[in-house]
Amino acid sequence: MPAPAVTTNVVSMTTSASVPAESAHKASGGGTVTDRLVEANRAYSSDFTDPGMDARPVLQVAIVACMDARLDLHKALGLELGDCHTIRNAGGVVTDDTIRSLTISQRALGTRSVILIHHTGCGLERLTEDFRHELEDEVGQRPSWAVEAFRDVDQDVRQSMQRVRTNPFLPHRDDVRGFVFDVHTGLLREIDPSS
C-alpha cells in the first residue's frame, strides 16, 4: 500500500532588499506584510508561556541603536528576552526622545548602564539637513525634528556618548560606552570617547 500523499506549504522568507519594489509590500498568498506578521504572531502566541518577568531589565542595561534592519541586537550581543531595554531610531543618535526613554529606563525601571551602537554603511551618512527642506517643499510644513545626519560615524558615536554623559535627567552616567557595528563582519568596534 503506497504512503498517503503529504502536502506542505513552504513560505519563502527574504529580506526586502531582494524583493522587487512593487511586491515588497505584499506577502506570499496575496496578503500584506502586516497580514503575514499578524499570522506569525498567532502561531507564536499558540505556544507562548508568560515568562513571569516584570519590565525591569535583568542586566540593568539600556541599548541605543540604529533601526537598521541588518542589526539583530539580541543575537549579536548574546541577549535573552528580558535582559535589556532597546531604544532604536534612525542612526541610533541620542535625541530628546532617546533621553526621555533613557530617563524612564533609569529612574523608573532600574537600568544603570548605557550602550550606544551605530553601524557601518548607515543611511544617515548619505543624508543632510536639506532633507527637512525637501519635506517642507513637498508637504508645506518643515518637520520640528533634526535629521541628525553625519559624515563620520565614530565622531557621531562620541557626540551621542557626550549627550548621555552630560544630561542632568540621567542619574547613571558613569557606564556609557559606544560602538560601531560592522554590518559585514558582525563585530563591534569600541569608540574611545576622548579621541
TORNULUM-911088 format. One record per residue: residue number from 1; residue in one letter; x, y, z of N, C-alpha, C in turn. Coordinates in Angstrom, 2 decimals, decimal comma, padded with zeros to 5 digits. Atoms other than C-alpha are relative to their C-alpha. Example, Ala and Ser with C-alpha at 12.3 -4.5 7.8 and 13.67 -1.06 7.14 Angstrom:
TORNULUM-911088
REC num residuo     n_X     n_Y     n_Z    ca_X    ca_Y    ca_Z     c_X     c_Y     c_Z
REC   1       a  000,89 -001,19  000,00  012,30 -004,50  007,80  000,90  001,20  000,00
REC   2       s -000,82 -001,19 -000,06  013,67 -001,06  007,14 -000,77  001,09  000,73
//
This chain:
TORNULUM-911088
REC num residuo     n_X     n_Y     n_Z    ca_X    ca_Y    ca_Z     c_X     c_Y     c_Z
REC   1       m  000,84 -001,17  000,00  000,00  000,00  000,00  000,89  001,24  000,00
REC   2       p -000,84 -001,19  000,07  001,56  003,34 -001,03 -000,32  000,96  001,14
REC   3       a  000,17 -001,00 -001,07  002,11  006,04  001,58 -000,91  001,11 -000,49
REC   4       p  000,88 -001,09  000,41 -000,52  008,79  001,56  000,82  001,23 -000,38
REC   5       a -000,68 -001,22  000,45  000,49  011,98 -000,22 -000,04  001,05  001,10
REC   6       v -000,09 -001,07 -001,00  001,65  014,78  002,04  000,15  001,32 -000,73
REC   7       t -000,08 -001,33  000,60  001,06  018,37  001,08  000,59  000,95  001,01
REC   8       t -000,59 -001,00 -000,88  003,23  021,08  002,54  000,00  001,35 -000,68
REC   9       n -000,10 -001,36  000,51  003,21  024,82  002,14  001,31  000,59  000,48
REC  10       v -001,28 -000,59 -000,34  006,60  026,47  002,03 -000,09  001,49 -000,30
REC  11       v -000,01 -001,45  000,19  006,82  030,22  002,53  001,44  000,45 -000,07
REC  12       s -001,37 -000,48  000,17  009,98  031,77  001,20  000,17  001,31  000,75
REC  13       m -000,27 -001,22 -000,75  011,38  034,36  003,59  001,20  000,70 -000,62
REC  14       t -001,09 -000,77  000,58  013,51  037,08  002,05  000,08  001,33  000,69
REC  15       t -000,08 -001,37 -000,48  014,78  040,46  003,02 -000,60  000,89 -001,06
REC  16       s  000,64 -000,89  000,96  013,06  043,41  001,39  000,99  000,45 -001,06
REC  17       a -000,99 -000,41  000,98  016,33  044,20 -000,36  000,01 -000,92 -001,22
REC  18       s -000,02  000,94  001,11  015,89  041,09 -002,51 -001,36 -000,15 -000,67
REC  19       v  001,34  000,09  000,55  012,19  041,60 -003,29 -000,23  001,22 -000,89
REC  20       p  000,29 -001,15  000,85  011,13  043,78 -006,23 -000,90  001,00  000,73
REC  21       a  000,70 -001,06 -000,72  009,80  047,12 -005,01 -001,51 -000,13 -000,09
REC  22       e  001,45  000,05  000,16  006,31  046,58 -006,44 -000,64 -001,12  000,81
REC  23       s  000,58  001,10 -000,77  005,86  043,33 -004,49  000,49 -000,03  001,44
REC  24       a -000,56  000,01 -001,35  007,74  044,23 -001,30 -001,08  000,16  001,07
REC  25       h  001,05 -000,21 -001,00  004,52  045,31  000,44 -000,98 -001,16  000,06
REC  26       k  000,89  001,16  000,01  002,77  042,05 -000,42  000,71 -001,22  000,57
REC  27       a -000,53  001,27 -000,49  003,31  038,81  001,43 -000,44 -001,10 -000,95
REC  28       s  000,43  001,11  000,84  003,06  035,45 -000,27 -001,45 -000,33  000,34
REC  29       g  001,40  000,31 -000,23 -000,54  034,40 -000,69 -000,90  001,20 -000,21
REC  30       g  000,82 -001,15  000,34 -001,71  037,90 -001,63 -000,26  000,98  001,12
REC  31       g  000,22 -000,93 -001,10 -001,91  039,46  001,83  001,14  001,00  000,10
REC  32       t -001,06 -000,98 -000,23  000,13  042,39  003,05  001,05 -000,57  000,94
REC  33       v -001,04  000,40 -000,95  003,33  042,11  005,04 -000,58  000,02  001,42
REC  34       t  000,61 -000,07 -001,34  001,33  043,20  008,10 -000,87 -001,23  000,25
REC  35       d  000,80  001,22 -000,15 -001,11  040,33  007,47  000,88 -001,20  000,34
REC  36       r -000,93  001,12 -000,26  001,84  037,90  007,37  000,53  000,06  001,43
REC  37       l -000,54 -000,13 -001,36  003,24  039,29  010,62 -001,06 -000,30  001,06
REC  38       v  001,09  000,31 -000,94 -000,14  039,10  012,37 -000,23 -001,51  000,05
REC  39       e  000,14  001,45  000,03 -000,45  035,48  011,25  001,15 -000,68  000,75
REC  40       a -001,15  000,55 -000,73  003,06  034,76  012,55 -000,19  000,19  001,50
REC  41       n  000,26 -000,23 -001,43  002,00  036,29  015,88 -001,00 -001,02  000,54
REC  42       r  000,97  001,02 -000,45 -000,96  033,92  016,07  000,71 -001,32  000,28
REC  43       a -000,75  001,24 -000,19  001,40  030,97  015,65  000,89  000,11  001,25
REC  44       y -000,86 -000,23 -001,17  003,79  032,46  018,24 -000,81 -000,09  001,29
REC  45       s  000,79 -000,05 -001,23  001,03  033,06  020,77 -000,57 -001,36  000,38
REC  46       s  000,56  001,32 -000,32 -000,25  029,49  020,48  000,95 -000,80  000,88
REC  47       d -000,99  000,70 -000,83  002,99  028,27  022,13  000,55  000,90  001,11
REC  48       f -000,56 -000,98 -000,94  003,57  031,36  024,29 -000,33 -000,36  001,45
REC  49       t  000,17  000,17 -001,43  004,07  030,95  028,01  000,50  001,26  000,67
REC  50       d -000,40 -001,21 -000,71  004,17  034,00  030,24  001,27 -000,28  000,79
REC  51       p -001,25  000,26 -000,71  007,79  034,19  031,45  000,02  000,52  001,42
REC  52       g  000,09 -000,47 -001,38  006,69  035,91  034,65  000,97  001,11  000,36
REC  53       m -000,94 -001,09 -000,24  009,03  038,87  034,26 -000,75  001,30  000,26
REC  54       d  000,55 -001,35 -000,01  008,45  042,48  035,13  000,78  000,81 -001,03
REC  55       a -000,58 -000,84  001,05  009,57  045,44  033,00  001,46  000,39  000,27
REC  56       r -001,39 -000,37 -000,33  012,95  045,85  034,75  000,97 -000,95 -000,69
REC  57       p -000,97  000,87  000,68  015,81  044,57  032,57  000,92 -000,72  000,97
REC  58       v -000,82  000,84 -000,88  017,70  041,72  034,23  001,44  000,52  000,09
REC  59       l -001,39 -000,46  000,02  021,11  043,14  033,17  000,15  001,48  000,31
REC  60       q  000,00 -001,43 -000,35  020,17  046,72  034,10  000,75  000,84 -001,05
REC  61       v -000,66 -000,71  001,08  021,33  047,97  030,70 -001,04  000,48 -001,01
REC  62       a  000,80 -000,53  001,10  019,73  050,17  028,04  000,92  000,13 -001,21
REC  63       i -000,78 -000,05  001,23  020,95  049,89  024,46 -000,69  000,96 -000,96
REC  64       v  000,51 -000,93  001,00  020,51  052,75  022,00  000,68 -000,38 -001,31
REC  65       a -000,56  000,48  001,26  020,96  051,57  018,42 -000,80  000,51 -001,18
REC  66       c  000,66 -000,36  001,24  020,11  052,33  014,84 -001,13 -000,99 -000,28
REC  67       m  001,13  000,85  000,37  016,85  050,98  013,46  000,29 -000,90 -001,20
REC  68       d -000,37  000,77  001,19  018,71  049,40  010,51 -000,39 -001,47  000,16
REC  69       a  000,51  001,38 -000,05  017,16  046,02  009,71  001,10 -001,05  000,05
REC  70       r -001,10  000,97 -000,02  020,60  044,38  009,46  000,54 -000,25  001,40
REC  71       l -000,51  000,16 -001,37  021,22  044,74  013,22 -000,95 -000,87  000,82
REC  72       d  000,74  000,89 -000,88  019,94  041,76  015,20  000,69  000,07  001,35
REC  73       l -000,73 -000,31 -001,23  020,97  043,12  018,56  000,02 -001,15  001,00
REC  74       h  000,02  001,08 -000,97  019,86  040,21  020,71  001,00 -001,10 -000,38
REC  75       k -000,96  001,02  000,42  021,83  037,70  018,65  001,43  000,52  000,07
REC  76       a -001,36 -000,56  000,07  024,82  040,00  018,17  000,63  000,16  001,37
REC  77       l -000,52 -000,25 -001,35  025,14  040,64  021,91 -000,26 -001,16  000,97
REC  78       g  000,27  001,14 -000,86  024,04  037,26  023,25 -001,05  000,28  001,06
REC  79       l  001,03 -000,40 -000,95  020,96  038,72  024,91 -001,22 -000,91 -000,07
REC  80       e  001,24  000,77 -000,09  017,82  036,93  026,04 -001,15  000,97  000,31
REC  81       l  001,18 -000,77 -000,33  014,28  038,19  026,49  000,09  000,47  001,45
REC  82       g -000,01 -000,55 -001,36  014,15  040,49  029,50  001,34  000,54  000,46
REC  83       d -001,33 -000,45 -000,42  017,88  041,30  029,58  000,20  001,51 -000,03
REC  84       c -000,32 -001,42  000,20  017,78  044,91  028,37 -001,19  000,79 -000,50
REC  85       h  000,89 -000,89  000,75  015,84  047,90  027,17  000,70  000,32 -001,31
REC  86       t -000,55 -000,32  001,31  016,35  048,56  023,48 -000,73  001,21 -000,54
REC  87       i  000,54 -001,25  000,53  015,84  052,07  022,12  000,60  000,18 -001,39
REC  88       r -000,52 -000,07  001,36  016,12  052,35  018,35 -000,61  001,18 -000,75
REC  89       n  000,46 -001,07  000,88  015,89  055,21  015,89  000,94  000,08 -001,19
REC  90       a -000,86 -000,17  001,18  017,38  056,33  012,58  001,36  000,51  000,45
REC  91       g -001,36 -000,38 -000,37  021,13  056,43  013,18  000,42 -000,40  001,39
REC  92       g -000,35  000,31 -001,39  020,96  055,38  016,82  000,51  001,21  000,75
REC  93       v -000,49 -001,24 -000,62  021,56  059,01  017,74 -000,77  000,32  001,27
REC  94       v  000,64 -000,39 -001,25  020,77  060,46  021,14 -000,75  001,30 -000,23
REC  95       t  000,90 -001,13  000,20  017,81  062,77  020,57 -000,74  000,28  001,30
REC  96       d  000,82 -000,28 -001,18  015,41  064,35  023,06 -000,87 -001,20  000,36
REC  97       d  000,85  001,14 -000,29  013,13  061,34  022,71  000,81 -001,18  000,55
REC  98       t -000,88  001,03 -000,56  016,06  058,99  023,35  000,27  000,29  001,47
REC  99       i -000,22 -000,38 -001,40  016,82  060,93  026,54 -001,25 -000,28  000,83
REC 100       r  001,26  000,31 -000,71  013,13  060,61  027,52 -000,05 -001,48  000,35
REC 101       s  000,04  001,45 -000,25  013,32  056,82  027,13  001,06 -000,44  000,99
REC 102       l -001,07  000,36 -000,94  016,68  056,56  028,93 -000,34  000,47  001,42
REC 103       t  000,36 -000,52 -001,32  015,39  058,71  031,80 -001,02 -000,91  000,67
REC 104       i  001,00  000,93 -000,55  012,37  056,45  032,27  000,66 -001,34  000,31
REC 105       s -000,70  001,26 -000,19  014,59  053,38  031,87  000,81  000,00  001,29
REC 106       q -000,84 -000,07 -001,20  016,96  054,55  034,61 -000,80  000,31  001,26
REC 107       r  000,66 -000,46 -001,22  014,69  056,34  037,04 -001,19 -000,87  000,43
REC 108       a  001,17  000,79 -000,35  011,63  054,09  036,87  000,22 -001,50 -000,10
REC 109       l -000,13  001,44  000,27  012,99  050,73  035,73  001,38 -000,57  000,27
REC 110       g -001,21  000,55 -000,59  016,43  050,39  037,26  001,22 -000,23 -000,87
REC 111       t -001,22  000,22  000,77  018,93  050,46  034,40  001,12  000,89  000,51
REC 112       r -001,18 -000,71 -000,49  022,46  051,59  035,22  001,03  000,25 -001,10
REC 113       s -000,99 -000,10  001,07  024,50  051,12  032,02 -000,69  000,39 -001,30
REC 114       v  000,50 -000,38  001,32  024,06  052,60  028,54  001,03 -000,42 -001,04
REC 115       i -000,84  000,39  001,13  025,46  051,07  025,36 -000,58  000,67 -001,24
REC 116       l  000,41 -000,66  001,24  025,33  053,09  022,13  000,59 -000,76 -001,17
REC 117       i -000,48  000,76  001,15  025,57  051,25  018,81 -000,43  000,67 -001,30
REC 118       h  000,19 -000,45  001,38  025,95  052,88  015,41  000,52 -001,14 -000,88
REC 119       h -000,48  001,09  000,86  026,98  050,85  012,36  000,59  000,54 -001,29
REC 120       t -000,57 -000,37  001,28  028,89  050,90  009,11 -001,12  000,08 -001,04
REC 121       g  000,96 -000,09  001,09  027,02  051,91  005,96 -001,35  000,56  000,40
REC 122       c  001,26 -000,56 -000,47  024,37  053,93  007,79 -000,58  000,97 -001,02
REC 123       g  000,68 -000,89  000,93  021,81  055,74  005,66  000,12  001,46  000,36
REC 124       l -000,12 -001,40 -000,41  022,26  058,92  007,71  001,29  000,63 -000,50
REC 125       e -001,23 -000,54  000,58  025,73  059,26  006,20 -000,23  000,54 -001,41
REC 126       r  000,31 -000,46  001,36  024,05  059,92  002,85 -001,04  001,11 -000,02
REC 127       l  000,98 -001,07 -000,08  021,51  062,47  004,06  000,64  001,28  000,54
REC 128       t -000,39 -001,28 -000,60  021,83  066,13  005,02 -001,25  000,61  000,60
REC 129       e  001,16 -000,72 -000,55  019,60  068,58  006,82 -000,89  000,54 -001,11
REC 130       d  000,85 -000,41  001,12  018,35  069,53  003,34 -001,23 -000,89 -000,11
REC 131       f  001,14  000,92 -000,01  016,04  066,52  003,77 -001,22  000,68  000,60
REC 132       r  001,10 -000,73 -000,65  013,92  068,70  006,09 -000,59  001,04 -000,95
REC 133       h  000,47 -001,02  000,94  013,71  071,45  003,47 -000,77 -000,64 -001,15
REC 134       e  000,70  000,72  001,06  012,69  068,94  000,81 -001,39 -000,42  000,47
REC 135       l  001,31  000,35 -000,56  009,91  067,72  003,10 -000,90  001,23  000,08
REC 136       e  000,78 -001,23 -000,08  008,80  071,29  003,67 -000,54  000,39 -001,38
REC 137       d  000,44 -000,31  001,37  008,66  071,88 -000,10 -001,13 -000,93 -000,43
REC 138       e  001,00  000,99  000,42  006,61  068,70 -000,55 -001,32  000,14  000,73
REC 139       v  001,24  000,03 -000,78  004,10  068,98  002,29 -000,42  001,36  000,55
REC 140       g  000,36 -001,33 -000,47  004,17  072,68  003,15  000,27  000,27  001,46
REC 141       q -000,33 -000,18 -001,42  005,49  072,24  006,67  001,36 -000,62  000,27
REC 142       r -001,32  000,54 -000,34  009,05  071,81  007,96 -000,12 -000,84  001,28
REC 143       p  000,03  000,82 -001,22  009,50  068,98  010,46  000,65  000,73  001,17
REC 144       s -000,57 -000,62 -001,20  010,22  070,07  014,03  001,28 -000,71  000,43
REC 145       w -001,16  000,79 -000,40  012,93  067,40  014,33  001,17  000,20 -000,96
REC 146       a -001,22 -000,05  000,82  016,51  067,42  013,07  000,24 -001,37 -000,61
REC 147       v -000,33  001,26  000,66  017,68  064,76  010,63  001,09 -000,73  000,79
REC 148       e -001,14  000,56 -000,74  020,84  064,20  012,75  000,93 -000,77 -000,93
REC 149       a -000,91  000,62  000,95  022,79  063,26  009,62  001,45  000,21  000,45
REC 150       f -001,41 -000,12 -000,36  026,53  062,71  009,98  000,88 -000,55 -001,11
REC 151       r -000,97  000,50  000,98  029,64  062,07  007,89  001,00 -000,97  000,61
REC 152       d -001,01  000,80 -000,69  031,91  060,45  010,49 -000,70 -000,79  001,11
REC 153       v  000,75  000,80 -000,95  030,28  057,55  012,34  000,66 -000,02  001,38
REC 154       d -000,68  000,01 -001,29  032,97  057,47  015,06 -000,29  001,28  000,78
REC 155       q  000,25 -001,28 -000,67  032,51  061,16  015,81 -001,45  000,09  000,46
REC 156       d  001,39 -000,06 -000,42  028,74  060,74  015,93 -000,24 -000,86  001,24
REC 157       v  000,09  000,81 -001,22  029,12  057,94  018,49  000,52  000,82  001,19
REC 158       r -000,55 -000,84 -001,07  031,31  060,31  020,56 -001,01  001,07  000,42
REC 159       q  000,99 -001,02 -000,31  028,67  063,02  020,31 -001,16 -000,59  000,80
REC 160       s  001,09  000,66 -000,72  025,97  060,58  021,43  000,41 -000,34  001,43
REC 161       m -000,49  000,29 -001,35  028,10  059,45  024,39  000,01  001,28  000,84
REC 162       q -000,06 -001,27 -000,72  028,63  063,09  025,36 -001,40  000,48  000,39
REC 163       r  001,38 -000,41 -000,30  024,89  063,81  025,18 -000,54 -000,78  001,20
REC 164       v  000,45  000,80 -001,15  024,22  060,95  027,61  000,76  000,41  001,26
REC 165       r -000,84 -000,28 -001,18  027,12  061,77  029,95 -000,23  001,37  000,61
REC 166       t  000,20 -001,36 -000,53  026,11  065,42  030,33 -001,46  000,31  000,28
REC 167       n  001,42 -000,30 -000,18  022,34  065,06  030,63 -000,39 -000,06  001,47
REC 168       p  000,31 -000,03 -001,43  021,10  066,11  034,07 -001,15 -000,90  000,42
REC 169       f  001,12  000,87 -000,35  017,99  063,91  033,90  000,43 -001,44  000,26
REC 170       l -000,48  001,38 -000,14  020,09  060,74  033,84  000,89 -000,12  001,23
REC 171       p -000,82  000,13 -001,21  021,39  059,74  037,29  001,20 -000,92 -000,17
REC 172       h -001,07  000,99  000,18  023,63  056,94  035,96  000,71  000,28 -001,32
REC 173       r -000,72 -000,42  001,20  026,19  058,35  033,52  001,45 -000,49 -000,02
REC 174       d -001,39  000,47 -000,09  029,40  056,55  034,56  000,31 -001,13 -000,99
REC 175       d -000,23  001,15  000,87  028,97  053,38  032,49 -000,73  000,22 -001,33
REC 176       v  000,54 -000,32  001,32  028,30  054,77  028,99  001,09 -000,33 -001,01
REC 177       r -000,99  000,40  001,00  030,11  053,08  026,12 -000,62 -000,02 -001,37
REC 178       g  000,49 -000,09  001,36  029,82  053,47  022,38  000,77 -000,90 -000,95
REC 179       f -000,57  000,96  000,93  030,45  051,09  019,49 -000,50  000,26 -001,42
REC 180       v  000,44  000,06  001,39  030,28  050,78  015,72 -000,07 -001,47 -000,38
REC 181       f  000,23  001,37  000,43  028,83  047,51  014,44  000,31 -000,10 -001,48
REC 182       d -000,34  000,20  001,40  030,34  046,27  011,19 -001,03 -000,94 -000,62
REC 183       v  001,09  000,81  000,58  027,44  045,02  009,04  000,52 -001,14 -000,87
REC 184       h -000,56  001,07  000,83  029,81  042,82  007,01  000,64 -001,11  000,83
REC 185       t -000,66  001,01 -000,83  031,64  041,04  009,85 -000,78 -000,35  001,26
REC 186       g  000,76  000,23 -001,23  029,17  041,32  012,74  000,74  000,40  001,26
REC 187       l -000,80 -000,37 -001,16  031,90  042,69  015,02 -000,28  001,43  000,46
REC 188       l  000,07 -001,34 -000,59  031,62  045,65  017,38  001,40  000,55  000,13
REC 189       r -001,27 -000,71 -000,21  034,42  048,20  017,45 -000,29  001,12  001,00
REC 190       e  000,26 -001,02 -001,02  034,55  050,30  020,61  000,61  001,33 -000,39
REC 191       i -000,44 -001,36  000,30  034,90  054,06  020,22  000,52  000,65  001,26
REC 192       d -000,60 -000,73 -001,11  037,24  055,96  022,52 -000,66  001,38  000,06
REC 193       p  000,70 -001,29 -000,07  035,24  058,95  023,76  000,92  001,21 -000,05
REC 194       s -000,91 -001,15 -000,07  038,35  061,13  024,05  000,77  000,23 -001,27
REC 195       s -000,78 -000,15  001,23  039,77  060,64  020,53 -000,49  001,15 -000,85
//
